[in-house]
Structures are given as C-alpha cells and as structure tokens.
Amino acid sequence: MNTLYLRFLEEMQSKGSLKYYRKYPLSMVTTMGTGGRAEFYVTPYDIQTLVMTVREAGKYGRYKVIGNASNLIFDDRGFCGTVISTVKIRASGVLRQPRNAEESRIFAKTGARVLMYATCGTWLPSLSLAAKNLGYTGFEGLCSIPATVGGALYTNAGAFGCEISDNLAALSIYLPEIEKTGLIFRDEMTFSYRKSSVGKSGEIVLCAYFFVRDGNRSKILEKTEESKKKRAATQPIGVRSAGSYFKRPDPGEGKAAYRGKSAGELIELCGLKGCAVRGAQVSEKHGNFIINASGKSRSSDIITLARKVKKKVYEKCGVRLVEEVEYVPYGGAGKGNRKAKE
Ligand SMILES: Cc1cc2nc3c(=O)[nH]c(=O)nc-3n(C[C@H](O)[C@H](O)[C@H](O)COP(=O)(O)OP(=O)(O)OC[C@H]3O[C@@H](n4cnc5c(N)ncnc54)[C@H](O)[C@@H]3O)c2cc1C
C-alpha cells in the first residue's frame, strides 16, 4: 500500500476537496449496473483537485477518469487502481468576457463575442436545458443523453442530428504525461460519427467552450420535445443499459440484402430480440440495446450475450458488429486514461 497516496487522499478529503472510497462497487455507478469493485473510487469536487488526483493516482498505479459511466462495462473483478469520477464537477454558464488568461486566448483566437462553458462533469441534459433557456440552438438533441460533457466529448455523443462537437470552440485539458494544463482548439481535433480524437492520448478534459447561435425559442422547444418523444417511443427507458451497444455498421458491409441496415435492424432480423444470457437480455423494444433486465447481471453475462449477437449477425448478414460501449479491464499494462486495446 502506498502510504503517500493514502495520505494525499485523506488530506484532500479532510479539506473537503474530494471524497474517496476503497473497494467501491462499480455496479453502483455504471448505468449498466455491473462491474466489480474499484480499489479506489474518488470524486473530486473541483478542477484543480481533479488534476491533483490524476497526478497522484498516476504515481500510485493505474487510473481511469470517468463521467457518468454510461458507456462503460467494467470487469466483474473490478478495477485494479483508481477510478476518478468527474460527476461532482458541474458548472456551466455564458461568458461575455474572459475570466482568466486562458479564456482570453479563446476569445482572441476564435473571435467569439459570447461563449458557453461547461466543466467536464456537467450533465449533458443540463447543458441542453441551459442553452434552451438562453435561446441558443444546436444543443437540442443532447437533452436526454445520460452523459457528462467530458465523456460525451470522448465519444462524440449525439442524437437526432446533433453532436456535442457541433458547436465546440475549445477545450481546457490536462496532459498527465507532462503534468501540464493547456488549451486545444476545434481545428486541432477530429470528430466523426461516435468518434473523437479527444482523450485518446490520455489527456483529461477539464472544461469545454462552445460557440452559441441564437435560435427561435419555440422551434428550440419543439425540437427538444421531439427528440425526447422519439427516444421514449423507440428505446427502453427505466432499465439498466449502456445505450446503443454496437456502432452503426458501414453501409457497404455485409450480404446484399442486409447492407445499409442499422445494428438494431440486423439484430431484429436475426430474431435476437429478447434473447438472454442469465439476467442480460437483448431489449424487446430496441435490438441494439443490451439490458441488465434482472438488475443482477454481471458484466460477463452482458459480454457473453454480445458475443452471441455478433456471431449470429455475422453468420446471417455478413456484418461484423463493433462495440460502441467500452470494456474496461481489471488490470493490465494500460497507462493513464488511454482506452484498453481491443
Ligand atoms: C440510456 C442511454 C442512452 C444513451 N443514448 C445515447 C445517445 O443518444 N447518443 C450517444 O452518443 N450516446 C448515448 N449513450 C451512451 C453514452 O451516454 C455516451 O457514450 C456518453 O458519451 C458517455 O458519457 P459518460 O459521461 O457516461 O462517459 P463514461 O461512460 O464515464 O466514459 C466514456 C469514456 O470517456 C472517458 N472520459 C470521461 N470523462 C473524461 C474526461 N473528463 N476527460 C477525458 N476522458 C474522459 C472515459 O475514460 C471513457 O473512456 C446512451 C447511454 C445510455 C445508458
């Protein structure tokens, strides 16, 4: 046991800067409701403490920075190292002028007169709501994605024609390898469908800055309500899942009759809706949702079911489904916040 690391956590906790737990059940924090225990689970309350925690956790061993854990399947053995959650670092608002030198650079480089900012743990529906209340358009589709801003930027989350990267101006980040904070601008990042360069070199998103566009308030409200209704009509609500399990397949892939179909359609055509492995089940409502139907499934049940689905879809349709969810291994050589090799 590294006593220096424990002392750091104790001191920061007694100052009220974070809360930490040992042997914390990750099933309590993942939206799938699975995963074993994290050796350490830490929730910093502010950006500075997040940076310090990442630095200290990195000296001690492995760490994984998470948001709402809505895209993660942790190993049933848990996580050997520290899981650092950003969910308590929530703040957003409008900036008409910079508050510090970093923000001055953003205003100067982008030429923006108004920006919205959101710290990494900001809840996406709150960001969408704030934009709606201010009459800014472009955030409507984010209104019911159960994610944090940091996690959403990592996956380029989006729905109903809207992606988190659409209005992005710049990010404030921490680079653990050189122990420095800095800025990256939109033209230094790449985004495509559920793909993003953000975080892939181990950098941690601290705060995001967005351009704003005035919109018609009633149209913003209409679009927001429409995306909520579409979701409720097509996706399982109130059950444990990690959202869409597989990515949208390449439209040119597979046997002719199955090309251009979504993962959910292919799974349905294979008769897999309702298919189960112990308490894990392919949703009856949407084929691309694997749910923890019993609430007692293990990650291994979910993964076994996903493998079964992939095999059947490949055999029948010739399409190799690729996971949108991320598997997080118990241990291994992974360094910093980089994703484990698939
Ligand atoms: C019911 C449901 C519906 C969903 N619907 C959608 C949808 O419509 N569209 C969509 O795109 N997704 C959807 N998802 C999936 C999920 O919400 C997204 O993938 C989301 O972007 C994950 O955000 P998170 O905060 O939960 O991140 P997490 O799952 O906690 O983490 C995801 C990745 O981001 C990294 N990360 C997190 N925070 C940071 C940070 N501050 N800096 C660097 N890296 C970080 C983590 O290390 C991890 O690799 C849905 C999920 C559920 C459960």
The ligand as a Gaussian input file, in Angstrom:
#p B3LYP/6-31G(d) Opt

LIG

0 1
 C      -29.967000       5.109000     -21.761000
 C      -28.771000       5.561000     -22.562000
 C      -28.954000       6.282000     -23.717000
 C      -27.855000       6.711000     -24.472000
 N      -28.069000       7.421000     -25.586000
 C      -27.023000       7.887000     -26.299000
 C      -27.228000       8.702000     -27.451000
 O      -28.343000       9.018000     -27.823000
 N      -26.123000       9.123000     -28.133000
 C      -24.852000       8.796000     -27.746000
 O      -23.894000       9.227000     -28.397000
 N      -24.632000       8.028000     -26.658000
 C      -25.677000       7.559000     -25.920000
 N      -25.469000       6.784000     -24.823000
 C      -24.096000       6.357000     -24.475000
 C      -23.324000       7.300000     -23.545000
 O      -24.214000       8.163000     -22.844000
 C      -22.290000       8.130000     -24.308000
 O      -21.301000       7.284000     -24.867000
 C      -21.585000       9.189000     -23.451000
 O      -20.786000       9.992000     -24.267000
 C      -20.747000       8.651000     -22.310000
 O      -20.566000       9.728000     -21.394000
 P      -20.194000       9.466000     -19.872000
 O      -20.085000      10.755000     -19.185000
 O      -21.135000       8.490000     -19.278000
 O      -18.750000       8.828000     -20.052000
 P      -18.188000       7.479000     -19.440000
 O      -19.019000       6.334000     -19.913000
 O      -17.997000       7.623000     -17.987000
 O      -16.764000       7.411000     -20.145000
 C      -16.650000       7.225000     -21.536000
 C      -15.182000       7.456000     -21.930000
 O      -14.863000       8.822000     -21.759000
 C      -13.691000       8.971000     -20.977000
 N      -13.845000      10.188000     -20.188000
 C      -14.868000      10.520000     -19.363000
 N      -14.663000      11.750000     -18.845000
 C      -13.491000      12.197000     -19.342000
 C      -12.734000      13.385000     -19.173000
 N      -13.141000      14.391000     -18.387000
 N      -11.569000      13.511000     -19.856000
 C      -11.121000      12.509000     -20.665000
 N      -11.789000      11.361000     -20.854000
 C      -12.965000      11.206000     -20.194000
 C      -13.653000       7.716000     -20.098000
 O      -12.350000       7.442000     -19.641000
 C      -14.191000       6.675000     -21.062000
 O      -13.140000       6.195000     -21.873000
 C      -26.549000       6.363000     -24.035000
 C      -26.374000       5.639000     -22.838000
 C      -27.467000       5.249000     -22.105000
 C      -27.242000       4.493000     -20.837000

